[in-house]
Amino acid sequence: DAGVIQSPRHEVTEMGQEVTLRCKPISGHNSLFWYRQTMMRGLELLIYFNNNVPIDDSGMPEDRFSAKMPNASFSTLKIQPSEPRDSAVYFCASSHSGQLVEQYFGPGTRLTVT
Amino acid sequence: GENVEQHPSTLSVQEGDSAVIKCTYSDSASNYFPWYKQELGKRPQLIIDIRSNVGEKKDQRIAVTLNKTAKHFSLHITETQPEDSAVYFCAASKDDMRFGAGTRLTVKP
């Protein structure tokens, strides 16, 4: 199994530009999570999907952030417009079912907004 | 929602010593408590987890204890080795997983 796949691994963009992060969960997993990690705020859950349906998006910082999961094997996290304070490592994770089992993290996308 | 506090933020031990990291949680309904290890520049990976119907769980050199009454749980690493150096995160979950702020463990050879 290839594990959770994220792309790109690194993204550098200018303030105001749109950024799209991509995630392919482990095959057979029906829960998907987007996290943001910074030194100041640690590891924060942004949004959680179960069976492609958003269950909890209370962690999404503001309307500039949106996430979709059009099918069981693909999800995107979009930031539009991006700001320097969005600079962070964004992790996608997946699990068999929900939040009460092991979550498998992807390698992360390091986003830098200048 | 759930609030998880983790202490200490940094911990330095000599190789072979034990290390203990403690976490408290706020929601008494939380019933799943995983611990993740994150090496520098890598992804978090689960090292051990415990559920609320169990008080203690051990896996080789690592163990986790849970006190539901006091709402705290701890990670114990014995006979530490340099490769144990990493950031460790606790988490608590019922419907909503929340992570602690992390503990940077350094094991000095």
Interface residues (C-beta under 8 A of the other chain):
Chain A: F33 G42 L43 E44 L45 Y48 D56 S58 F91 Q99 L100 V101 E102 Q103 F105 G106 P107 G108
Chain B: G1 N31 Y32 P34 K42 R43 P44 Q45 L46 D49 R51 F89 S93 D95 D96 M97 R98 F99 G100 A101 G102
